[in-house]
Amino acid sequence: MRRTFDNGLMPAMTELDLKSLWAALATRNPGPFHFAALYGPAWAQLYIGDKVKYGHAFLNAVRAGKLPGVIDTGTKTGGGRLYLWQPDGPEFRP
């Protein structure tokens, strides 16, 4: 059974919805963030396996350059891996 969430950002899915991620990033100020904050309130309702799967898919998308302006800092803090949103940085290619 497929679960979906009405969080206005992203439904439960097997692959990342890059359009939803771009929409969420567009509302953020530049700076550090955790993927859970970008995903939205429905993150807390996901099963741990889904959190791991989506988090890894996001990391892979960032490393593959699918989200220009998002940088993997290579560090983890209380909320997990820390990313940096720099829409005007050298990596940003709209």
Secondary structure, 3 states (H helix, E strand, C coil): CCCCCCCCCCCCCCCCCHHHHHHHHHCCCCEEEEHHHHHCHHHHHCCHHHHHHHHHHHHHHHHCCCCCCEEEEEEEECCEEEEEECCCCCCCCC
